[in-house]
Structure formats: structure tokens, C-alpha cells
Amino acid sequence: MTFRPDVLAGGGAGGAGLVDYRLARRSVLAEFRRGRLSQTEVCDAHPELVRAAREYSRPTEEICPICEDECLALVTYVFGPRLPAHGRCVGSLEELRRFTAEARRSSGTFTCYVVEVCPGCSWNYLARVFPLADADRGAR
């Protein structure tokens, strides 16, 4: 198996679909609460990801499960044709809708990655991956 965005998003044989990482997240949080993982092991967001969480994200009402001080932010990245290799950080639902419209018009495949980030303690976790044709379902 290769690790291209289209394969990770389920874009191989059988069609594309939403991949949700809630069960894996729950497992990591359980290990942290049991003391098997330290805060430095789970709060390891890259400084650019934390910056994106502060400036280009959608804030949520959900309190960080690690520090319990700040609300989580959802940072969305889009990967696809004519985009930089590191993807494009999408700052609003309107911008995501524009990418979705372009994905439907073009023959290229755009894949969206949503990462939850705590701007305070640097907790981060890949929440879900989905093809932009299903953006309305995955962006929630």
C-alpha cells in the first residue's frame, strides 16, 4: 500500500469515502489518562500547525482533552492538482466550498484533511480525511 492522499482517503479500488479517526483518538486519550503517554508525547504539534490553528482555523466549543484550558480549533488542509506539495490551508467554509466546486469541475482529485489542534498546549490529532466531492459531509 502506498501513502498517497487518494489512497489514505479511500480513493483506491471501491471508491472514495470519509475516514474518521475518532476510535484511534479515543485510544490515545485513554493511554494518556492512564499515564502511559506523557503530555509532551501527545502535545507535539509543529509550530506552523499551531499558528494555523490560531489564524486560519474554525474554532470549536470542544475543550481540549489534554490541558482542559482552551477550545480546540479545526485546521483544514486541501491537497490536489495545482496546489503546493504541502497542501493549502483553508481558512473558511466558503473557501472549502470553492475547492469543492473546482474538484467537481476538474478531473483532478482533491483530498481534505481536518486536524484538531489546541493552540494552548499543542495537542493535535488528525480528525478525518475525505475527498472534496463529499466536503459537506466531512467538514462538520
Secondary structure, 3 states (H helix, E strand, C coil): CCCCHHHHCCCCCCCCCCEECHHHHHHHHHHHHCCCCCHHHHCCCCHHHHHHHHHCCEEEEEECCCCCCCEEEEEEEEECCCCCCCCEEECCHHHHHHHHHHHHHCCCCCEEEEEEECCCCCCEEEEEEEEHHHHHHHCC
